[in-house]
């Protein structure tokens, strides 16, 4: 582990020299020496950087990455079953016996009522609210402008923050790069980045993406330098970022407070450092060189939770979703923000619970909720939940992640609106969000091998498949089992016990 060596302060040395009564000539030599040492340390903005630069020259070792963890190895059903529809009971009217006759009453069968199409429910149109990013006063320096998910941002930086990596990638090149940037005036740029955190509603992942976007503007088409610059700024911001390299490129390693999947990683002091890309594509480091050390003061791990919606320069796309319930066809107008979708695409694979509790941008969510709200009002809890089940079951086309993306890829609610297909976990996440916001009932996720479903805790008595957890009764509500109502379990999972996913909205 990297340790700082104690540097004897110049004041202490000066006191020793002055108290020993050195002669003028000796004092002059001492002053020259002191000036040289002071200049040496002033070249670095922080004495930790000199120590860390020295450390980086020697403390690299070759390591093999662990391949990313797999969330669920069980295959998903390629085609979803359809619940059997109960046959509608014909209404029977009894023709009364005519007086003075011996004829018995005759039963007349009345055919079921035809499906009634309900016009598209149009919410009150509201202009898309784009929260402007305040213009901050920029210090002197080289100007750079970026477009960050539709928001135009300007920064200035010390030109010394541009340092080229040596052609031969090795520990000496890594040390030289850190040394060059640590001698630059990086604090003003770091302050500008931090000033944008609140206006943009950045979580830790968004913060890292912003830094990388600046790196791309300063180092266009130079991937290794982009990774190194992002590493440097994240470390200076207090994050536990590291780097690794092979003969061709540099990889950024980041620890997370949450477990990530399908991302290669190294383990140091029982902490996983994931090789993450910012474009949503999987990194593929094999045998690489990295260091087992920590820059003093860099203690934070990325918090990947999406507890607030990114403030984008919204670019809305519209879609109509239709479904049938109790003899009526409903058409719901939806709109998703393509800028938010682009941001969510960059996310590495996380635990399913992180998707259930993610915040949905109000500009996307409120119009959907406003249209569905009058449809569930006045209904019993069971009837309202069944309506939402039918909406999610039949408004979206089904296809597994493997069929749509080629890899497992859980979707946030806004992504479910964007992509042409969705599968079980995407629908369970979307359904849980609807029930929470429209019916106000507690929902949990159900984790079967190869399948994700949901269950609702009703206040009223609802018959059907259910289970108890912590003394509470939850009724199975599967938003992937086509036309299934509350209390119906998909046949192949009828006798299997699922794991329970707690949801915190």
C-alpha positions as CSV (number, residue, x, y, z in Angstrom):
1,X,0.0,0.0,0.0
2,X,1.2,3.4,-1.0
3,X,2.4,5.4,2.1
4,X,3.4,9.0,2.2
5,X,6.9,9.6,3.4
6,X,7.3,12.3,6.0
7,X,8.8,15.5,4.6
8,X,10.9,17.5,7.1
9,X,9.6,21.0,6.9
10,X,11.8,23.9,5.9
11,X,11.0,25.8,9.1
12,X,12.4,23.0,11.3
13,X,15.6,22.9,9.3
14,X,15.9,26.6,9.3
15,X,15.7,26.6,13.2
16,X,18.4,24.0,13.4
17,X,20.7,25.9,11.1
18,X,20.2,29.3,12.8
19,X,20.6,27.9,16.3
20,X,23.9,26.2,15.5
21,X,25.5,29.5,14.6
22,X,26.5,28.7,11.0
23,X,28.8,31.2,9.2
24,X,27.6,33.5,6.5
25,X,29.0,31.3,3.7
26,X,27.4,28.2,5.1
27,X,24.1,30.1,5.4
28,X,24.3,31.2,1.8
29,X,24.8,27.5,0.7
30,X,21.9,26.5,2.9
31,X,19.7,29.2,1.4
32,X,20.5,28.0,-2.1
33,X,19.7,24.4,-1.1
34,X,16.4,25.6,0.5
35,X,15.5,27.6,-2.6
36,X,16.0,24.5,-4.8
37,X,13.9,22.3,-2.5
38,X,11.1,24.9,-2.4
39,X,11.1,25.2,-6.1
40,X,11.0,21.5,-6.5
41,X,7.9,21.3,-4.3
42,X,6.3,24.3,-5.9
43,X,6.4,22.5,-9.2
44,X,3.8,20.2,-7.7
45,X,0.6,21.8,-6.4
46,X,0.4,19.2,-3.7
47,X,3.2,17.4,-2.0
48,X,1.2,14.2,-2.3
49,X,1.6,14.4,-6.0
50,X,5.4,14.2,-5.8
51,X,5.2,11.1,-3.7
52,X,2.5,9.6,-5.9
53,X,4.5,10.3,-9.1
54,X,7.4,8.5,-7.6
55,X,5.2,5.6,-6.5
56,X,3.8,5.2,-10.0
57,X,7.2,4.7,-11.5
58,X,7.7,1.4,-9.6
59,X,4.6,-0.2,-8.2
60,X,2.9,-1.8,-11.2
61,X,2.2,-5.5,-11.5
62,X,0.7,-7.7,-14.2
63,X,-2.8,-9.0,-13.4
64,X,-5.5,-11.0,-15.1
65,X,-9.0,-9.5,-15.0
66,X,-12.0,-11.4,-13.6
67,X,-14.8,-11.6,-16.1
68,X,-18.0,-9.9,-15.3
69,X,-20.6,-11.5,-13.0
70,X,-23.7,-12.9,-14.5
71,X,-27.0,-11.9,-13.0
72,X,-29.1,-14.8,-14.0
73,X,-27.9,-17.9,-15.9
74,X,-31.3,-19.4,-16.4
75,X,-32.7,-18.8,-19.9
76,X,-35.8,-16.7,-20.3
77,X,-38.9,-18.0,-22.1
78,X,-38.7,-17.0,-25.7
79,X,-42.5,-16.7,-26.0
80,X,-44.9,-15.6,-23.2
81,X,-48.0,-17.7,-22.5
82,X,-51.4,-16.2,-22.7
83,X,-53.8,-16.7,-19.8
84,X,-57.0,-18.5,-20.7
85,X,-59.8,-16.0,-21.1
86,X,-63.0,-16.8,-19.2
87,X,-65.9,-17.4,-21.5
88,X,-68.3,-14.5,-21.3
89,X,-71.6,-15.6,-19.8
90,X,-74.5,-14.7,-22.1
91,X,-77.2,-12.5,-20.5
92,X,-80.4,-14.5,-20.3
93,X,-83.7,-12.8,-20.4
94,X,-86.9,-14.7,-19.5
95,X,-89.8,-14.1,-21.8
96,X,-92.8,-14.2,-19.4
97,X,-95.7,-16.7,-20.0
98,X,-98.5,-15.1,-21.9
99,X,-101.8,-15.2,-19.9
100,X,-104.3,-17.8,-21.1
101,X,-101.6,-20.0,-22.8
102,X,-99.9,-23.2,-21.8
103,X,-96.5,-22.0,-23.2
104,X,-93.5,-22.1,-20.8
105,X,-91.1,-19.1,-20.4
106,X,-88.5,-19.0,-23.2
107,X,-84.8,-18.2,-22.5
108,X,-83.4,-15.7,-25.0
109,X,-79.6,-15.5,-25.4
110,X,-78.2,-12.0,-25.8
111,X,-74.8,-11.9,-27.5
112,X,-71.9,-10.2,-25.6
113,X,-71.5,-6.5,-26.2
114,X,-69.0,-5.5,-28.9
115,X,-65.7,-3.9,-27.9
116,X,-66.0,-0.2,-27.6
117,X,-63.1,1.9,-28.7
118,X,-62.3,4.8,-26.4
119,X,-60.8,7.9,-28.0
120,X,-57.2,8.8,-27.3
121,X,-57.1,10.5,-23.9
122,X,-55.3,13.7,-24.4
123,X,-53.7,15.2,-21.3
124,X,-53.7,19.0,-20.9
125,X,-50.8,20.0,-23.2
126,X,-47.9,21.5,-21.3
127,X,-44.7,22.9,-22.8
128,X,-41.7,20.8,-22.1
129,X,-39.9,22.4,-19.2
130,X,-36.2,22.7,-19.9
131,X,-34.4,24.0,-16.8
132,X,-31.7,26.3,-18.0
133,X,-28.1,25.9,-16.8
134,X,-26.9,29.1,-15.2
135,X,-23.9,30.7,-16.8
136,X,-21.0,30.7,-14.4
137,X,-18.2,33.2,-14.5
138,X,-15.2,31.5,-16.2
139,X,-11.7,32.0,-15.0
140,X,-8.9,32.7,-17.5
141,X,-7.7,29.8,-19.5
142,X,-8.2,27.9,-22.7
143,X,-11.9,27.7,-23.6
144,X,-13.7,24.4,-24.4
145,X,-17.4,23.9,-25.2
146,X,-19.3,20.6,-24.9
147,X,-22.9,19.5,-25.5
148,X,-23.9,17.3,-22.5
149,X,-27.2,15.5,-23.2
150,X,-28.6,18.5,-25.0
151,X,-27.2,21.1,-22.5
152,X,-24.5,23.4,-23.9
153,X,-21.7,24.0,-21.4
154,X,-18.5,26.1,-21.4
155,X,-15.4,25.6,-19.4
156,X,-11.9,27.0,-19.3
157,X,-8.7,25.1,-18.3
158,X,-5.0,25.5,-17.9
159,X,-3.3,24.5,-21.2
160,X,-0.9,22.5,-19.1
161,X,-3.7,20.0,-18.5
162,X,-3.1,18.9,-22.0
163,X,-0.2,16.4,-21.9
164,X,0.6,13.7,-24.4
165,X,1.1,10.1,-23.4
166,X,4.4,8.6,-24.5
167,X,4.2,6.3,-27.5
168,X,5.4,3.4,-25.4
169,X,2.8,2.7,-22.7
170,X,4.5,1.7,-19.5
171,X,4.8,2.7,-15.9
172,X,7.2,5.5,-16.7
173,X,4.6,7.0,-19.2
174,X,1.9,6.8,-16.5
175,X,4.1,8.5,-13.9
176,X,5.1,11.2,-16.3
177,X,1.4,11.9,-17.3
178,X,0.4,12.2,-13.6
179,X,3.4,14.5,-12.9
180,X,2.6,16.8,-15.8
181,X,-1.1,17.3,-14.8
182,X,-0.4,17.7,-11.1
183,X,1.9,20.6,-12.0
184,X,-0.9,22.3,-13.9
185,X,-3.5,24.6,-12.3
186,X,-6.3,22.1,-12.2
187,X,-8.4,23.5,-9.3
188,X,-10.3,26.2,-11.3
189,X,-11.5,23.5,-13.7
190,X,-12.5,21.2,-10.9
191,X,-14.5,24.1,-9.3
192,X,-16.3,24.7,-12.6
193,X,-17.3,21.0,-12.9
194,X,-18.5,20.9,-9.3
195,X,-20.6,24.1,-9.9
196,X,-22.5,22.2,-12.6
197,X,-23.4,19.3,-10.5
198,X,-26.5,20.7,-8.9
199,X,-28.0,22.5,-12.0
200,X,-27.6,19.3,-14.0
201,X,-28.9,17.0,-11.3
202,X,-25.8,14.8,-11.6
203,X,-25.5,11.6,-9.6
204,X,-22.0,10.1,-9.3
205,X,-22.2,8.3,-12.7
206,X,-23.4,11.5,-14.4
207,X,-20.5,13.4,-12.7
208,X,-18.0,10.9,-14.1
209,X,-19.6,11.2,-17.6
210,X,-19.3,15.0,-17.5
211,X,-15.6,14.7,-16.7
212,X,-15.1,12.2,-19.5
213,X,-17.0,14.5,-21.9
214,X,-14.6,17.3,-21.1
215,X,-11.7,14.9,-21.6
216,X,-13.0,14.1,-25.0
217,X,-13.1,17.8,-25.9
218,X,-9.5,18.4,-24.7
219,X,-8.2,15.1,-26.2
220,X,-10.2,14.4,-29.3
221,X,-9.7,10.9,-30.8
222,X,-7.1,10.0,-28.1
223,X,-8.8,7.4,-26.0
224,X,-5.9,6.6,-23.6
225,X,-5.4,10.3,-22.7
226,X,-9.2,10.6,-22.2
227,X,-9.1,7.8,-19.7
228,X,-6.0,9.2,-17.9
229,X,-7.5,12.7,-17.7
230,X,-10.7,11.4,-16.3
231,X,-8.7,9.3,-13.8
232,X,-6.8,12.4,-12.7
233,X,-9.8,14.6,-12.2
234,X,-11.8,11.9,-10.4
235,X,-9.0,11.2,-8.0
236,X,-8.6,15.0,-7.3
237,X,-12.4,15.0,-6.7
238,X,-11.9,12.4,-4.0
239,X,-12.9,9.2,-5.9
240,X,-11.1,5.9,-5.7
241,X,-10.3,5.8,-9.4
242,X,-7.4,3.7,-10.8
243,X,-6.0,2.8,-14.2
244,X,-4.6,-0.2,-15.9
245,X,-2.8,-0.6,-19.2
246,X,-1.7,-3.1,-21.8
247,X,0.6,-2.5,-24.8
248,X,-2.3,-0.7,-26.7
249,X,-4.5,1.3,-24.4
250,X,-5.3,2.5,-20.9
251,X,-8.3,1.3,-19.0
252,X,-10.1,3.3,-16.2
253,X,-11.0,1.3,-13.1
254,X,-13.8,2.5,-10.8
255,X,-15.3,0.9,-7.7
256,X,-19.0,1.1,-7.0
257,X,-21.1,1.1,-3.9
258,X,-23.4,-1.3,-5.7
259,X,-22.6,-4.6,-7.3
260,X,-22.2,-4.4,-11.1
261,X,-22.6,-7.2,-13.6
262,X,-21.0,-8.1,-17.0
263,X,-18.1,-5.8,-16.3
264,X,-14.5,-7.1,-16.0
265,X,-13.0,-6.2,-12.6
266,X,-9.9,-6.5,-10.3
267,X,-10.1,-6.9,-6.5
268,X,-7.9,-4.8,-4.2
269,X,-8.4,-5.0,-0.4
270,X,-11.7,-6.8,-1.0
271,X,-13.0,-3.9,-3.2
272,X,-13.9,-4.6,-6.8
273,X,-12.6,-2.1,-9.4
274,X,-14.6,-2.4,-12.6
275,X,-13.2,-1.6,-16.1
276,X,-16.0,0.7,-17.3
277,X,-16.5,2.5,-20.5
278,X,-18.7,5.6,-20.8
279,X,-20.3,4.6,-24.1
280,X,-22.2,1.6,-22.7
281,X,-19.9,-0.8,-24.5
282,X,-18.2,-3.6,-22.6
283,X,-14.5,-3.2,-22.0
284,X,-12.3,-6.2,-22.7
285,X,-9.0,-6.0,-20.8
286,X,-7.1,-9.3,-20.6
287,X,-3.7,-9.3,-18.9
288,X,-2.9,-5.8,-17.9
289,X,-0.6,-3.9,-15.6
290,X,-2.0,-1.9,-12.7
291,X,-1.0,-0.8,-9.2
292,X,-2.2,-1.7,-5.8
293,X,-2.2,1.7,-4.1
294,X,-4.4,4.6,-3.2
295,X,-3.9,8.3,-3.6
296,X,-4.3,9.9,-0.1
297,X,-7.8,11.4,0.3
298,X,-9.4,9.6,-2.5
299,X,-11.9,7.5,-0.6
300,X,-15.3,7.7,-2.4
301,X,-16.8,5.0,-4.5
302,X,-19.4,5.7,-7.2
303,X,-23.0,5.7,-6.0
304,X,-24.8,4.4,-9.1
305,X,-28.3,4.9,-7.7
306,X,-30.6,7.0,-9.9
307,X,-32.4,9.0,-7.2
308,X,-33.0,12.1,-9.4
309,X,-33.6,12.7,-13.0
310,X,-30.8,14.2,-15.1
311,X,-31.6,17.7,-16.3
312,X,-31.2,17.3,-20.1
313,X,-31.9,19.6,-23.0
314,X,-35.0,17.4,-23.7
315,X,-35.7,16.0,-27.1
316,X,-39.1,14.4,-27.0
317,X,-40.4,11.5,-29.2
318,X,-44.0,10.4,-29.1
319,X,-45.6,7.0,-29.1
320,X,-49.2,5.7,-28.8
321,X,-49.9,2.6,-26.6
322,X,-53.2,0.7,-26.9
323,X,-54.8,-1.9,-24.7
324,X,-58.2,-3.6,-24.1
325,X,-59.9,-4.0,-20.7
326,X,-63.4,-5.1,-19.9
327,X,-64.7,-4.6,-23.5
328,X,-63.1,-1.3,-24.1
329,X,-60.0,-0.3,-26.1
330,X,-57.9,2.5,-24.6
331,X,-55.2,4.5,-26.4
332,X,-52.6,6.3,-24.3
333,X,-50.3,9.0,-25.6
334,X,-46.7,8.8,-24.3
335,X,-43.5,10.8,-24.9
336,X,-40.0,9.9,-24.0
337,X,-36.9,12.0,-23.9
338,X,-34.2,10.7,-26.2
339,X,-31.5,12.6,-24.3
340,X,-32.4,10.7,-21.1
341,X,-32.5,7.5,-23.0
342,X,-28.9,8.2,-24.3
343,X,-27.8,8.8,-20.7
344,X,-29.4,5.6,-19.5
345,X,-27.8,3.6,-22.3
346,X,-24.3,4.3,-20.7
347,X,-25.2,2.6,-17.5
348,X,-23.4,-0.7,-16.7
349,X,-25.6,-3.6,-15.7
350,X,-26.8,-3.4,-12.1
351,X,-28.8,-5.4,-9.6
352,X,-32.5,-5.5,-10.5
353,X,-33.5,-3.6,-7.4
354,X,-31.7,-0.5,-8.7
355,X,-34.1,-0.3,-11.6
356,X,-37.2,-0.8,-9.6
357,X,-36.4,2.2,-7.4
358,X,-35.0,4.5,-10.1
359,X,-36.6,8.0,-10.6
360,X,-38.6,8.7,-13.7
361,X,-38.3,12.1,-15.2
362,X,-41.6,13.9,-14.4
363,X,-41.9,15.3,-18.0
364,X,-42.1,11.7,-19.2
365,X,-44.0,10.2,-16.3
366,X,-46.7,12.7,-15.5
367,X,-48.5,12.6,-18.9
368,X,-48.8,8.8,-18.7
369,X,-50.0,9.0,-15.1
370,X,-52.5,11.8,-15.9
371,X,-54.1,9.7,-18.6
372,X,-54.3,6.5,-16.6
373,X,-55.5,8.1,-13.4
374,X,-59.1,8.7,-14.4
375,X,-59.2,5.1,-15.6
376,X,-58.4,3.6,-12.2
377,X,-60.3,6.2,-10.1
378,X,-63.6,4.8,-8.6
379,X,-62.5,1.2,-9.1
380,X,-61.7,-1.3,-6.5
381,X,-58.0,-2.0,-5.8
382,X,-58.2,-5.3,-7.6
383,X,-59.9,-3.9,-10.6
384,X,-57.5,-0.9,-10.8
385,X,-54.5,-3.3,-10.6
386,X,-56.0,-5.5,-13.3
387,X,-56.4,-2.6,-15.6
388,X,-52.7,-1.6,-15.1
389,X,-51.7,-5.3,-15.7
390,X,-53.5,-5.4,-19.0
391,X,-51.9,-2.1,-20.0
392,X,-48.4,-3.4,-19.4
393,X,-49.1,-6.9,-20.6
394,X,-50.5,-5.9,-24.0
395,X,-49.2,-2.5,-24.9
396,X,-45.7,-3.6,-25.4
397,X,-44.2,-6.2,-27.8
398,X,-42.3,-9.0,-26.1
399,X,-38.7,-10.1,-27.0
400,X,-35.9,-11.3,-24.7
401,X,-32.8,-9.1,-24.2
402,X,-30.8,-11.7,-26.1
403,X,-33.1,-11.4,-29.0
404,X,-33.2,-7.5,-29.0
405,X,-29.7,-6.6,-27.8
406,X,-27.6,-9.8,-28.0
407,X,-26.9,-9.5,-24.2
408,X,-28.8,-9.2,-21.0
409,X,-29.9,-5.5,-20.6
410,X,-32.4,-4.4,-17.9
411,X,-34.4,-1.3,-18.9
412,X,-35.4,1.7,-16.9
413,X,-39.0,2.8,-17.4
414,X,-38.1,5.5,-20.0
415,X,-36.1,2.9,-22.0
416,X,-39.1,0.6,-22.0
417,X,-41.1,3.4,-23.7
418,X,-38.2,3.9,-26.2
419,X,-37.3,0.4,-27.4
420,X,-39.6,-1.6,-29.7
421,X,-39.5,-4.6,-27.4
422,X,-39.3,-5.4,-23.7
423,X,-39.2,-8.5,-21.6
424,X,-40.2,-9.7,-18.1
425,X,-38.1,-7.5,-15.8
426,X,-38.7,-4.4,-17.9
427,X,-42.5,-4.8,-17.6
428,X,-42.3,-5.7,-13.8
429,X,-40.3,-2.5,-13.2
430,X,-42.7,-0.4,-15.3
431,X,-45.8,-2.0,-13.6
432,X,-44.4,-1.4,-10.1
433,X,-43.9,2.3,-10.9
434,X,-47.5,2.6,-12.1
435,X,-49.1,0.8,-9.1
436,X,-47.1,2.9,-6.7
437,X,-48.0,6.2,-8.3
438,X,-51.6,5.5,-9.3
439,X,-53.0,3.0,-6.7
440,X,-50.6,3.7,-3.8
441,X,-50.2,0.1,-2.9
442,X,-46.9,-1.6,-1.8
443,X,-45.3,-3.6,-4.6
444,X,-42.4,-6.1,-4.5
445,X,-40.5,-7.7,-7.3
446,X,-40.3,-11.5,-7.6
447,X,-37.1,-13.1,-8.8
448,X,-37.7,-16.6,-10.4
449,X,-34.9,-18.4,-12.3
450,X,-35.1,-16.8,-15.7
451,X,-38.1,-14.6,-14.9
452,X,-39.0,-11.5,-13.0
453,X,-42.5,-10.8,-11.9
454,X,-44.3,-8.7,-9.2
455,X,-46.7,-8.9,-6.3
456,X,-49.0,-6.4,-4.7
457,X,-50.0,-6.1,-1.1
458,X,-53.8,-5.3,-1.3
459,X,-55.8,-3.8,1.5
460,X,-58.9,-5.6,0.3
461,X,-59.3,-9.4,0.1
462,X,-58.1,-10.7,-3.3
463,X,-58.3,-14.4,-4.2
464,X,-55.7,-16.3,-6.0
465,X,-52.0,-17.2,-5.8
466,X,-50.3,-15.3,-2.9
467,X,-47.5,-15.6,-0.4
468,X,-46.6,-14.2,3.0
469,X,-43.5,-12.2,3.7
470,X,-42.7,-10.6,7.0
471,X,-46.3,-11.2,8.1
472,X,-47.8,-9.4,5.0
473,X,-49.8,-11.1,2.3
474,X,-48.8,-10.3,-1.3
475,X,-50.8,-11.4,-4.3
476,X,-49.0,-12.5,-7.5
477,X,-49.4,-9.9,-10.3
478,X,-47.5,-10.9,-13.4
479,X,-47.2,-8.1,-16.0
480,X,-45.8,-10.5,-18.6
481,X,-48.4,-13.3,-18.4
482,X,-50.8,-12.0,-21.1
483,X,-54.4,-11.3,-19.9
484,X,-53.6,-12.7,-16.4
485,X,-55.3,-10.9,-13.5
486,X,-54.1,-10.5,-10.0
487,X,-53.7,-13.9,-8.3
488,X,-52.6,-15.8,-11.5
489,X,-49.1,-17.2,-11.7
490,X,-47.4,-18.2,-15.0
491,X,-47.8,-22.0,-15.2
492,X,-44.1,-22.9,-15.4
493,X,-43.4,-20.9,-12.2
494,X,-46.5,-22.1,-10.3
495,X,-44.5,-24.4,-7.9
496,X,-41.3,-22.4,-7.7
497,X,-40.5,-20.1,-4.8
498,X,-39.1,-16.7,-5.9
499,X,-36.8,-14.3,-4.2
500,X,-38.4,-11.1,-3.0
501,X,-37.1,-7.8,-4.3
502,X,-37.8,-4.9,-1.9
503,X,-38.6,-1.6,-3.7
504,X,-37.8,1.8,-2.3
505,X,-39.4,4.6,-4.2
